[in-house]
Amino acid sequence: MTTAEKLRFDPTRGLEDRTLAVDAQVLSAWQGRIAPAVPEGAVLVAVGGYGRRQLFPYSDIDLLLLFGPRAQRRDRGFSAAALGRRAEG
């Protein structure tokens, strides 16, 4: 990045752009893998920097998967393997 580019860079817009990019990945994972594997009525909630829409470089992505009161214990206990590979190495 040149000095001129650094002077024009809007950090707030950069955080928003990063969050939008992660939104697209999370939505794709939700629709393609997560939602079909969890009980109906479960919701995925972003928390932390992601929930505030402030993803800095190297930020982790904090997500909560919440189940309704009618979910059976067996439904709550599905493994991370059902969600596919983990993002963390």
C-alpha positions as CSV (number, residue, x, y, z in Angstrom):
1,M,0.0,0.0,0.0
2,T,1.5,3.3,-1.0
3,T,1.5,6.4,1.2
4,A,-1.3,8.0,-0.8
5,E,-3.4,4.8,-0.4
6,K,-2.8,4.8,3.3
7,L,-4.0,8.4,3.6
8,R,-7.2,7.5,1.7
9,F,-7.9,4.3,3.6
10,D,-11.0,4.5,5.8
11,P,-10.5,2.1,8.7
12,T,-14.2,2.1,9.5
13,R,-15.0,1.0,6.0
14,G,-12.2,-1.6,6.2
15,L,-13.8,-3.1,9.2
16,E,-17.2,-3.1,7.5
17,D,-15.8,-4.7,4.4
18,R,-14.1,-7.5,6.4
19,T,-17.3,-8.2,8.3
20,L,-19.3,-8.3,5.1
21,A,-16.9,-10.9,3.6
22,V,-17.2,-13.0,6.7
23,D,-21.0,-12.7,6.7
24,A,-21.0,-14.2,3.2
25,Q,-18.9,-17.2,4.4
26,V,-20.9,-17.7,7.6
27,L,-24.2,-17.5,5.6
28,S,-23.0,-20.0,3.1
29,A,-21.9,-22.4,5.9
30,W,-25.2,-21.9,7.7
31,Q,-27.3,-22.6,4.7
32,G,-25.2,-25.5,3.3
33,R,-24.0,-27.4,6.4
34,I,-25.1,-26.1,9.8
35,A,-28.9,-25.4,9.4
36,P,-29.6,-28.9,7.9
37,A,-27.6,-30.6,10.8
38,V,-29.3,-28.9,13.7
39,P,-32.9,-29.0,15.0
40,E,-35.5,-26.6,13.6
41,G,-35.6,-23.3,15.4
42,A,-31.8,-23.2,16.2
43,V,-30.2,-19.8,15.5
44,L,-26.7,-18.7,14.9
45,V,-25.6,-15.5,16.7
46,A,-22.5,-13.5,16.2
47,V,-20.9,-12.1,19.3
48,G,-17.7,-10.2,20.2
49,G,-16.0,-8.1,17.5
50,Y,-17.9,-9.9,14.8
51,G,-21.2,-9.3,16.5
52,R,-20.3,-5.6,16.8
53,R,-19.4,-5.7,13.1
54,Q,-15.8,-4.7,13.9
55,L,-13.6,-7.5,12.6
56,F,-10.0,-6.4,12.8
57,P,-7.3,-8.3,10.9
58,Y,-6.6,-11.6,12.6
59,S,-9.8,-11.4,14.7
60,D,-11.5,-14.6,15.6
61,I,-15.1,-15.3,14.6
62,D,-17.2,-15.8,17.7
63,L,-20.5,-17.6,17.0
64,L,-23.1,-19.0,19.4
65,L,-25.5,-21.7,18.3
66,L,-28.6,-21.4,20.3
67,F,-31.3,-24.1,20.6
68,G,-34.9,-23.6,21.6
69,P,-36.4,-25.0,24.8
70,R,-38.0,-27.9,23.0
71,A,-34.7,-29.2,21.6
72,Q,-33.9,-32.7,22.9
73,R,-30.7,-33.3,24.7
74,R,-29.5,-35.5,21.9
75,D,-30.1,-32.7,19.4
76,R,-27.9,-30.4,21.5
77,G,-25.1,-32.8,21.6
78,F,-24.2,-33.1,18.0
79,S,-20.5,-32.9,17.4
80,A,-18.4,-30.3,15.6
81,A,-17.7,-33.0,13.0
82,A,-21.3,-32.6,11.8
83,L,-20.4,-29.0,10.9
84,G,-17.4,-30.1,8.8
85,R,-13.8,-28.9,9.2
86,R,-13.0,-26.3,11.8
87,A,-11.6,-23.0,10.7
88,E,-8.8,-23.1,13.4
89,G,-5.7,-25.2,12.6
